[in-house]
Amino acid sequence: MAHTIYVHGKRSADGNFADCTYSKDWEGHEGIPGQELHIPVGAGECVFAQGELSELQLIGATFKTIGSVAGMNASNFAPADDEYAVHIPMPAYTITKGVVLLFSTTGTVENLYPSSDPQVINDQPTC
């Protein structure tokens, strides 16, 4: 059972990055503070979905298990689907994954905006 976190991205003050906030709901009413995002250990995947308050369009993400060997390949990149959601697989044991979300301007792409590095930790009890 996937666990969804809504992301709301806007351009940073310098115009080079995406400043992100996270919430439990699409509208952004139930904010999640900080950059450590805890999900149930049995979730199977963490879904980052574009929230209502997002000024930028979510187009993909790269991710890596903290403590593993660095490297980019097809297994640690996920494009957004047609609903602007990115699916990041999580195992059935506790790990931490560093994530960089990738955004663009809506409509005509003018630039790409990477997020800071939130960490997804699957250490919560399964509901």
N, C-alpha and C positions, 0 to 999 in steps of 0.2 A: 504494500500500500504506500504509494508515493506521498511525500510530505512537501507541500507547496509553501514557498516563501515569496511574497510579492516585493518587487524591487521598484523603486521610484528614482529614476536617474535624471540629473540635470547637469548642464555644463559647469565645470569648475570656474572659479573666478579668473584663472589664467586662460581659460578656453581650451585647454589641452586634455583634460580628463573628465570623467563622469563622477560627480559627487552623488553617492547613493544613500538612500535610507531604505529600511526594510520593514515589512509589516506582515501580520498574519492574515490581513484581509485586503482585497483589491482596492478599497477606498482609502486605505492608509490610516484608519482609525486606531488599530491595534498595533502600534509601533513596536519594533524589536530593537532595543538599544545596542549600540556597539557593533563590532565586527565579528564577534563569535556567535555563530548561528547554530543552536542546538536542535537536533531532530531525533525522533525515535530510532533506536538501534535496528529495529526491524522494518524500517521504511522502504528499503530497497533502492530508493533513489530520492534525491533532493531536486525539486523542480523550482527554478527561479522563473517567475512569471511577471511580465511587465504590469505594473500597477497603474491605477487611474491617474495618479499624480505625476507620472513620468513625463518629462519634457523630451526625452530622447527615446529612441526605439531600440529595444533589446534585439541584438542580431546573433549573439553567440557567446561562448565562454570557453576558456581553457582552465584546466584544473590538474592538480597533482597531489598525491598523497604525501603529507609531510613526513619526512624521514626516508623517502624512497629516492632512488637515483633519478636525477633530472633528465628530461628528454621530452621532445615533442613528437607525437605520432598521432595516428587516427584514434587511439583509445583515450586520449586526454584532451580532445577538442569536441565540442558539441555545438552545432548550429541551432539557432532558434527555429521552432516550428512555425506553422502558419498563424498560430495564436500568440506569437511572441513569448514563447516559453522555452527554457533550456532544461534538459533532463540530464542530471549528473548521477551516474550509478554509484550506489553505496553498498558495501558488503554487509553481512549479518553480524559482524563484530565491530567493536568500537575503533574508529580511525578518525583522523582529522585530514580534511582536504582543503588546500588553499585554492581559491577560485579568483580568476580575473574575468569579470563580465565585460563584454564588448558591446558598445552602443554606437548608433549613428544618428544623424539628424533624420527627422521624418521626411517623407516625400523624397526629394532629390538629396542624395548623399553628398554632403559638403565636407565631412570629416568623420573619422572614427575616434571614439572616446573610450579608453579602457577605464575600468573602475579601480579602486584601491583593492586590497587583497583580503576580502572577507574569508573567514574559515568556517567550514561546515564540519560539525562534530556530531556524530551519531551516538550520543551517550545518554539519551533519555529513554525511559521505559516505553515500550510499545503499548499503544492504547488499545 
